[in-house]
Amino acid sequence: NSQLLTDILSKVLSDFSRSFKSYSVQMCTRKTLPAEMISRNNFSVWSILKKCIGMELSKIAMPVVFNEPLSFLQRISEYMEHTHLIHKACSLSDSIDRMQVVAAFAVSAVASQWERTGKPFNPLLGETYELIREDEGYRLISEQVSHHPPISAFHAQSLKQEFEFHGSIYPKLKFWGKSVEAEPKGTMTLELLKHKEAYTWTNPMCCVHNIILGKLWIEQYGTVEIVNHSTGDKCVLNFKPCGMFGKELHKVEGHIQDKSKKKRRVIYGKWTECMYSVDPKVYDAYKKSDKKTGGDSKKLKQEHSCEGEEADEMPDVQETVTVIPGSALLWRITPRPPHSAQMYNFTSFAMTLNELEPGMERLMAPTDCRLRPDIRAMENADIETASSEKERLEEKQRAARRERSKDEEEWSTRWFQLGTNPHTGGEDWLYTGGYFDRNYTDCPNIY
């Protein structure tokens, strides 16, 4: 009997090990969504937003048709699409070389937003998302740690203990009549463990134009400062706004300076396409030469304005970066699949994020957003079920909040706790560990 019990236990552990390995390696395999995106032609966003000008939108209930079939927690995981840049930074011996690759990673983290005009589902309080990519050498866990204000915390770690990438995001959305502006409050922290370095930055502003009238289009703008807290090196990136004639649309320019504020490299490119690095002297000489020859005198037909009643037409700019001789390519965007336009403009990486293979639900937390019925229904183009399930889940969340209030009970996060970022000294949500031990007995029932 003892031997029989040992054999059974050994088989169970072996099956679990094979199942878990299969899950962690094969979870990112699908090339398409189960159905094409739902048409939004018969829905009026103006009827929802006309009373919300200047207001924050986190408390406004939007029809599910304006969503894309991903939770915001899954959208955050798209920061990891170009993880190869982190691995490259880990392999470099020079701190300036590492900084320029980290800068490229910071730009690549927002690249998937290009043409992604659908709104991700708001995560429910306590919702989680895990992503294991053995092929890319990392695993990630995220949790919705606050509902009002909505705060999402994430933590990714190298499987070989090369790096940790973490942060918490409090997206503030405001409607300005023709556009929705998203301010991604929160600090990104990348730690290169081998080099004992920590980099921090905040993502740029994002604006979706023509919410009411015309074709939707996106621009990112603002200054992003990446600080290496170990060496004092800094990279200042300027995500340029569209401008009057649209010549600056999608452009990113900046420089790397060392702790003595000496400019060491110039960084330039487009967040929708690629980023390059060049010596500052070469860059200055090229700019002087370009001015003498007249530069790009072509003016665009349509001016861009953020005010008025007409649509903000997207400037007709060619998506190409003029490469300065002597430049080094830091990063180039991964081409999207040919059917992306019919699939919410998802990248190949995004296409895999809500995949739920048989047996996966037995391994991950019951709070994982792959198990959300409203997102699952929308992915299958069942708009009625998606809408009714979204309303049911939101009401269940409100009822749970009322019960906690009645019992004077505070919400307790499961995998993250509020603390202090050791590098910036600012308030941050920090991972407490333990998720991948797979003990989910005390997880809340949110679905």
C-alpha positions in Angstrom: 0.0 0.0 0.0 2.8 2.4 0.8 4.5 1.7 -2.5 1.2 2.2 -4.3 0.6 5.5 -2.6 4.2 6.6 -3.5 3.6 5.6 -7.2 0.3 7.5 -7.3 1.8 10.6 -5.7 4.8 10.5 -8.1 2.5 10.3 -11.1 0.3 13.2 -9.9 3.4 15.4 -9.4 4.8 14.4 -12.7 1.5 15.2 -14.5 1.3 18.5 -12.7 4.9 19.3 -13.7 4.2 18.5 -17.3 1.0 20.5 -17.3 2.6 23.5 -15.7 5.5 23.4 -18.1 3.2 23.1 -21.1 1.1 26.0 -19.9 4.0 28.3 -19.2 5.7 27.6 -22.6 2.7 27.2 -24.9 0.4 29.8 -23.5 1.4 32.4 -26.2 0.6 30.5 -29.4 -2.5 31.7 -31.1 -2.2 34.0 -34.2 -5.8 35.4 -34.2 -8.8 36.2 -32.0 -11.8 33.9 -32.0 -13.9 36.5 -33.9 -13.4 39.8 -35.7 -14.0 43.1 -33.8 -17.5 44.3 -33.2 -18.7 47.3 -35.4 -19.1 50.6 -33.5 -20.9 52.3 -36.4 -24.4 52.1 -34.8 -23.3 53.6 -31.4 -23.0 57.2 -30.4 -20.3 58.0 -27.8 -21.6 61.6 -27.8 -24.7 60.5 -26.0 -22.6 59.2 -23.2 -19.9 61.9 -23.0 -21.7 65.2 -23.7 -22.1 65.9 -20.0 -18.6 64.9 -19.1 -16.4 67.6 -20.7 -13.5 68.3 -18.4 -14.4 65.5 -16.1 -12.3 62.4 -15.1 -13.8 59.4 -16.9 -12.9 56.6 -14.4 -16.3 56.8 -12.8 -18.3 57.0 -16.0 -19.9 53.7 -17.2 -19.1 53.3 -20.9 -21.0 50.9 -23.2 -19.0 47.7 -23.7 -18.9 48.3 -27.5 -16.2 50.9 -27.0 -13.9 48.4 -25.3 -11.3 46.0 -26.7 -11.4 42.5 -25.3 -8.5 42.9 -22.8 -8.4 44.1 -19.2 -6.2 47.0 -18.4 -4.0 44.6 -16.5 -3.4 42.7 -19.7 -2.7 46.0 -21.5 0.0 46.7 -18.9 1.7 43.4 -19.7 2.3 44.7 -23.3 5.2 46.7 -21.8 7.0 43.4 -22.0 6.6 42.8 -25.7 10.2 44.0 -26.4 11.9 42.2 -23.4 14.9 41.4 -25.6 16.0 45.0 -25.0 16.2 44.4 -21.3 18.3 41.3 -21.9 20.6 43.3 -24.2 21.0 46.1 -21.6 22.0 43.4 -19.1 24.7 42.2 -21.4 26.4 45.6 -22.0 29.4 46.7 -19.9 29.2 50.4 -20.5 26.5 52.4 -18.5 25.8 54.9 -21.3 25.3 51.9 -23.7 22.9 50.4 -21.2 21.0 53.7 -20.8 20.4 54.1 -24.5 18.9 50.6 -24.7 16.8 51.2 -21.6 15.6 54.4 -23.3 14.6 52.3 -26.3 12.7 49.9 -24.0 10.8 52.8 -22.4 9.7 54.0 -25.9 8.8 50.5 -27.0 6.6 50.1 -24.0 4.1 52.5 -25.4 4.4 51.5 -29.1 1.6 49.0 -29.0 -0.9 51.9 -28.3 -0.5 53.0 -31.9 -4.0 52.8 -33.5 -5.4 51.0 -30.4 -8.5 53.2 -30.0 -10.6 50.6 -28.1 -10.7 51.1 -24.3 -9.5 48.2 -22.2 -11.9 46.9 -19.6 -11.5 48.5 -16.1 -10.1 45.8 -13.8 -12.3 44.7 -10.9 -10.8 45.3 -7.4 -8.7 42.2 -6.7 -8.5 41.2 -10.3 -5.1 39.7 -11.3 -3.2 38.7 -14.4 -0.2 36.5 -14.8 2.1 36.0 -17.8 4.8 33.4 -18.0 7.2 33.5 -21.0 9.9 31.0 -20.6 11.0 31.7 -24.2 11.6 35.4 -23.2 12.9 34.4 -19.7 10.4 36.2 -17.4 7.2 36.0 -15.5 4.8 38.8 -14.6 2.0 39.2 -12.0 -0.3 42.2 -11.8 -3.2 43.1 -9.4 -5.9 45.8 -9.2 -5.0 47.2 -5.8 -7.5 50.1 -5.7 -10.8 50.9 -7.3 -11.3 54.5 -6.4 -8.9 55.8 -7.6 -8.2 52.9 -10.0 -4.6 51.7 -9.4 -3.0 48.7 -11.2 0.3 47.3 -9.8 2.6 44.9 -11.7 5.9 43.1 -11.1 7.9 41.2 -13.7 11.0 39.3 -12.9 13.7 37.5 -14.9 13.6 33.7 -14.6 17.5 33.8 -14.4 17.5 36.7 -11.9 18.9 39.2 -14.4 16.3 41.9 -13.9 13.1 43.1 -12.2 10.6 45.5 -13.8 7.8 46.9 -11.7 5.4 49.8 -11.1 1.9 51.0 -10.3 -0.3 53.0 -12.7 -3.1 55.3 -11.9 -4.5 56.4 -15.4 -6.4 59.7 -15.3 -8.7 60.0 -18.2 -10.4 63.3 -19.2 -12.7 64.2 -22.0 -12.1 67.6 -23.7 -15.0 67.7 -26.3 -13.2 66.2 -29.2 -10.6 64.1 -27.5 -9.8 61.9 -24.5 -6.5 62.6 -22.7 -4.9 59.9 -20.6 -2.3 60.8 -18.0 -0.5 57.6 -16.9 0.4 58.6 -13.4 2.8 56.2 -11.8 6.5 55.3 -11.9 8.2 52.6 -13.9 11.2 51.0 -12.2 13.7 48.7 -14.0 16.4 47.0 -12.0 19.4 45.4 -13.7 20.5 43.1 -10.9 23.9 42.1 -12.4 24.9 45.7 -12.6 23.2 46.8 -9.4 21.4 49.6 -11.3 17.9 51.0 -11.0 16.2 53.1 -13.6 13.0 55.0 -13.1 10.7 57.0 -15.4 7.1 58.0 -16.0 5.3 57.3 -19.3 4.2 60.2 -21.6 0.7 61.6 -22.0 -1.6 60.0 -24.5 -4.5 61.6 -26.5 -7.2 60.0 -28.6 -8.6 62.4 -31.1 -12.0 62.5 -32.8 -14.0 60.7 -30.1 -17.2 62.3 -31.5 -16.5 63.0 -35.2 -14.0 61.8 -37.8 -11.4 59.0 -37.8 -9.8 58.2 -34.4 -6.1 58.7 -34.1 -3.6 58.8 -31.2 -0.6 60.9 -30.2 1.8 60.7 -27.3 3.5 63.8 -25.9 5.4 65.1 -23.0 8.9 64.8 -21.5 10.1 61.5 -20.1 13.1 61.5 -17.8 14.9 58.2 -17.3 17.3 58.3 -14.3 20.0 55.8 -13.5 20.0 56.1 -9.7 23.3 54.2 -9.4 25.5 56.2 -11.8 23.6 59.6 -12.0 23.2 59.2 -15.8 20.0 60.6 -17.2 18.1 60.3 -20.5 15.6 63.1 -21.3 13.1 62.1 -24.1 10.7 64.6 -25.7 7.6 62.9 -27.1 6.6 65.7 -29.5 3.0 66.8 -29.9 1.6 66.9 -33.4 2.2 70.6 -33.9 0.4 73.1 -36.2 1.3 71.3 -39.5 1.8 67.8 -38.1 5.5 67.5 -38.9 6.3 66.4 -35.4 3.7 63.6 -35.2 5.0 60.5 -33.4 8.6 62.0 -33.2 10.7 61.3 -30.1 14.0 63.2 -29.6 16.3 63.5 -26.6 19.7 63.0 -25.2 21.7 61.1 -22.6 23.9 63.0 -20.1 26.3 61.7 -17.5 26.3 62.8 -13.9 28.4 65.8 -14.8 25.7 66.8 -17.2 27.9 66.2 -20.3 25.8 65.2 -23.3 26.9 61.7 -24.4 24.4 60.5 -26.9 21.4 61.9 -28.9 18.4 59.6 -29.2 15.8 60.1 -32.0 13.1 58.3 -33.9 9.4 57.7 -33.7 7.5 55.7 -31.0 5.5 54.1 -33.8 8.5 52.9 -35.7 12.1 52.9 -34.4 14.7 54.6 -32.3 18.3 55.5 -33.2 21.4 56.8 -31.2 24.1 59.1 -32.6 27.1 61.1 -31.3 26.0 64.6 -30.3 28.6 66.3 -32.5 27.5 64.3 -35.5 23.9 65.2 -34.7 24.6 68.9 -34.4 26.6 68.9 -37.7 23.8 67.2 -39.5 21.2 69.6 -38.2 23.3 72.6 -39.3 23.8 71.1 -42.7 20.1 70.3 -42.9 19.2 73.9 -42.2 21.5 75.2 -44.9 19.9 73.0 -47.5 16.4 74.0 -46.4 15.5 70.8 -44.6 12.0 69.5 -45.2 10.0 72.3 -46.6 6.9 70.3 -47.4 3.9 71.6 -45.5 0.9 69.5 -44.8 -2.5 70.3 -46.1 -4.4 70.1 -42.8 -3.6 72.1 -39.7 -4.1 70.5 -36.3 -6.0 72.2 -33.6 -7.4 70.8 -30.3 -10.3 73.2 -30.3 -13.3 73.9 -32.4 -16.1 71.8 -33.7 -14.6 70.1 -36.7 -12.7 66.9 -36.6 -8.9 66.8 -35.9 -7.8 65.3 -39.1 -4.7 63.1 -38.7 -1.8 64.8 -40.5 -0.8 63.0 -43.7 2.8 62.2 -42.6 4.9 59.4 -43.9 5.9 56.9 -41.3 9.6 56.9 -41.8 12.6 58.2 -39.9 15.4 60.0 -41.7 18.5 58.2 -40.5 21.6 60.4 -39.7 24.8 58.8 -41.0 26.7 57.2 -38.2 23.6 56.3 -36.2 23.0 53.0 -34.4 19.6 51.3 -34.5 18.4 50.7 -31.0 14.9 49.3 -31.6 12.5 48.7 -34.4 8.8 47.9 -33.9 7.6 44.4 -34.6 5.3 44.4 -37.7 1.6 43.8 -36.9 -0.2 40.8 -38.4 -2.0 41.4 -41.7 -5.4 41.0 -40.1 -4.7 43.4 -37.2 -7.2 46.0 -38.4 -10.0 43.5 -38.0 -8.7 42.4 -34.6 -8.9 45.8 -32.7 -5.4 46.7 -34.2 -3.8 44.1 -31.8 -0.1 43.2 -32.2 0.8 39.6 -32.5 1.8 39.8 -28.8 -1.6 41.2 -27.7 -3.4 38.5 -29.7 -2.1 35.9 -27.3 -2.8 37.6 -23.9 -6.4 36.4 -23.3 -5.7 32.9 -24.6 -7.1 30.2 -22.2 -5.9 26.7 -23.1 -7.5 23.6 -21.5 -6.1 23.1 -18.0 -4.8 26.6 -17.4 -7.7 27.6 -15.1 -6.7 24.8 -12.7 -3.3 26.4 -12.2 -3.8 30.1 -12.1 -5.6 32.3 -9.5 -9.4 32.4 -9.8 -9.1 36.2 -10.0 -7.1 36.0 -13.3 -8.8 38.2 -16.0 -8.7 35.4 -18.5 -11.6 34.0 -16.5 -13.7 37.2 -16.8 -16.9 36.3 -18.7 -17.5 39.8 -20.1 -14.1 40.0 -21.8 -14.4 36.4 -23.0 -17.8 37.1 -24.5 -16.6 40.3 -26.3 -13.6 38.3 -27.7 -16.2 36.0 -29.2 -18.2 39.0 -30.6 -21.2 38.2 -28.3 -21.9 41.9 -27.5 -25.2 41.1 -25.6 -23.6 38.7 -23.2 -20.5 40.9 -22.8 -22.7 43.9 -21.9 -24.9 41.9 -19.4 -21.9 40.2 -17.8 -20.1 43.6 -17.4 -23.1 45.0 -15.7 -23.4 42.0 -13.4 -19.8 42.1 -12.4 -19.9 45.8 -11.7 -23.0 45.4 -9.5 -21.4 42.5 -7.7 -18.4 44.7 -7.0 -20.6 47.5 -5.7 -22.5 45.1 -3.5 -19.3 43.7 -2.0 -18.2 47.3 -1.3 -21.5 48.0 0.5 -21.0 44.9 2.6 -17.5 46.0 3.6 -18.7 49.4 4.5 -21.5 48.0 6.6 -19.1 45.8 8.5 -16.5 48.7 8.6 -14.1 46.3 6.9 -11.2 47.6 4.7 -10.2 45.9 1.4 -7.0 43.9 1.8 -4.7 43.5 -1.3 -3.4 40.0 -1.9 -0.1 40.3 -3.7 1.0 43.9 -3.4 1.3 46.4 -0.5 1.6 50.1 -0.4 5.1 51.2 0.5 8.0 53.4 -0.6 9.9 53.1 -3.8 13.5 52.7 -2.5 15.0 54.6 -5.5 12.6 57.6 -5.8 11.4 57.8 -2.2 7.9 58.2 -3.5 4.8 56.2 -2.7 4.5 52.9 -4.6 2.8 49.5 -4.6 5.4 46.8 -4.1 5.1 43.1 -4.8 5.1 41.0 -1.6 5.9 37.7 -3.3 4.3 34.3 -3.1 1.9 34.4 -6.1 3.8 31.6 -8.0 3.6 29.3 -4.9 0.1 28.6 -6.3 -1.8 28.9 -3.0 -5.0 30.7 -3.9 -7.3 29.6 -1.0 -7.9 33.1 0.3 -8.5 34.8 -3.1 -11.7 36.8 -3.3 -14.7 35.6 -5.5 -15.0 38.5 -7.9 -16.5 36.8 -11.0 
